[in-house]
Amino acid sequence: MGSSVRDLAGATPATRDRYVDLLRVASLAAVVLGHWLMAAVTPDGVGNLLAVVPALQPLTWLLQVMPVFFFVGGFSHALSYRSLLRKHARAASGTAADSVYSAFLRARLQRLLRPTTVFVLVWGAAALLVQLLGGGGGLTGVTLRMVTQPLWFIGIYLAMVAFTPPLLRLHERYGWGAFAGLAGAAAAVDALRFAAGVPYVEFLNFAFVWLAVHQLGFLRADGRIRRPALLAGAGAAAACALVAFGPYPLSMVGMPGEKVSNMAPPTLALLAHGLWLVGAVELLRAPAARLLERPRVWRTVVAANGVAMTAFLWHLTAMFGVYGALLALDVPLPAPASAAWWAQVPLRIACAAALTAALVAVFRTFERPAPSAPVAGHGPLAAPGAPGAGPLAALGATLCLLGVLGLSMVGFNGLLDGRTALLIAIPVSAPAAVAMTLGGWLLVERAGRGRGAR
């Protein structure tokens, strides 16, 4: 580890909640490992190990840890926004509050959107070149289509950042009642979807389910999750009951060919799953905190946090690169779930990890925090944006949200053929999605700069 990591770790204030940083890294690492393990690639295409071996689907109750990441996001966003309000108390009153909002958006999204924008531009250029040369078939086409799929997570996270100020105010007024309101709305959406057959209503749960999990992070920030065992037990019991007696599948990740997915759009069962996960990780808080007091362990977490988003963005690129190399070298790809396939798993994961590390080394510079960020604090110390910048920042965040979600659905295959995908009943093409992402990021950057910023 470099001296910069050692300096960052050494400058950590005693008040910092190190466990939150560990959860952030561990949740992303679990997602990456899950993707590498579940991909069942053959010369004929890409399948899902969970579909090949349905008996493995209960593992998704451990590996589907995105709720933990969004829970951690709620905690960090609450601390960051409150820190910015305290620092710029005068600007936070009256008509200048939107200036603080725009600065908050820019500060929180910098380390998210900068590496994402680079990823989109690099893959967009590569896809354009491949298709101009007449390629795009076989594994190359599958890669161009699937490599952007994890971007859905970034789109949802954008929405969480954008909604932090109003939802934080609701939390401060109603506490657990604000969470209950979002959970109740998620339940109502599922009732309208499954009992009444109302079309398109299920897409509302992209907001209600994930924002409810995000709200748990606010409760954690204020020390209001006092009985994690009760939360874990209630969540697990509710998830089991919903899967056993309701229309919900066992898998907590999307499965090919399923009529109902717990993930896309998210369901009440996934929210219950999130409750048990949050309760479970809170039960581990004390022993993990003691472990993180060790300097070497903490330096490892600090180093991993500095590249986690870059690794997440490029891990599928690495995975498909490994499979492409195996096919090019005529290395046999065994039938998924066979003994030979399982024997090959450690080698494939090791190669994917090595290639991901190489890609991180190339692109990690875009994830470095802005100079104005604190050395080891949870919140940004950005200057407030210009008065009236709030609506501009909100528009930019909305465009980024739509662009990133659209790109996660349509991919880059068929870039020159006008291929589209439905984003909440609206056809979106890859060029349009890229344009919205880049345009939205520019608006957020412009709105979030202080009047004196150069």
FENSULLIN-V793994 format. One line per field, one symbol per residue. ss: DSSP state (~ for helix, > for strand, _ for the rest). phi: phi as a letter, one per 30 degrees, with the letter a starting at -180 (. if undefined). psi: psi as a letter, one per 20 degrees, with the letter a starting at -180 (. if undefined). A space follows every 50 residues. Layout:
ss->???
phi->???
psi->???
This chain:
ss->__~~~~~~~~_______~~~~~~~~~~~~~~~~~~~~~>>>>__>>>>~~ ~~_~~~~~~~~~~__~~~~~~~~~~~~~~~~~~~~~~______~~~~~~~ ~~~~~~~~~~~~~~~~~~~~~~~~~~~~~~~~_____~~~~~~~~~____ ~~~~~~~~~~~~~~~~~~~~~~~~_~~~~~~~~~~~~~~~~~~~______ ~~~~~~~~~~~~~~~~~~~~~______~~~~~~~~~~~~~~~~~~_____ ____________>__>_~~~~~~~~~~~~~~~~_~~~~~~~~__~~~~~~ ~~~~~__~~~~~~~~~~~~~~~~~~~~~__________~~~~~~~~~~~~ ~~~~~~~~~~~~~~~~~______________________~~~~~~~~~~~ ~~~~~~~~~~_________>>>>__>>>>~~~~~~~~~~~~~~~~~~~__ ____
phi->.ddddddddddddddddddddddddddddddddddddddccbeclbcbed ddbedddedddcddceedddddededdddddddddddbedddcidddddd ddddedddcedcddddddeddddddddddedddidjchdddddddcdced dedddddeddddceedddddddcciddddddddddddddddddcdciddi dddddddddddddedddddddcicccbdddddddddddddddddccdcdd dcbdcdiddbcdcbddcdddddeddddddddddcddddddddddeddddd ddddddbddddddcddedddddddddddchddcddeidddddddeedddd ddddddddddddcdedcdddeddddbcdcdcdddddeideeddddddddd edddddddccicdieccidbbdchicdbcdeddddddddddddddddddd dcdc
psi->qrhhggggghjpqhipnhhghghgghghhhgghgghhipnpriiapaphh hgnhiihhhiihhnjhhgghghggghhgggghghghhlhghiqbiihhgh ghhgggghigighghggggggghggggggghhjjajrbhgggghhihihi ihhhgghghgghjgghhhggghgichhgghgghhhgghghghghhikpqi hhihihggghhgghhhhghhhjkjnimhggggggggggggghhhiajprh pjrqppiphpqignrqrhhhggghghgggghhhjgghhhhhiipggghhg ggghhijghggghjhhggghgghghgghjkpporppjrghghhighgggg ghgghghghghgjhhiipqqhiqqgkrhqqlqqqrqqjighggggghggg ghgggghhhhaipkhijkprqpnljppprgghggggggghhhgggghipr hiq.
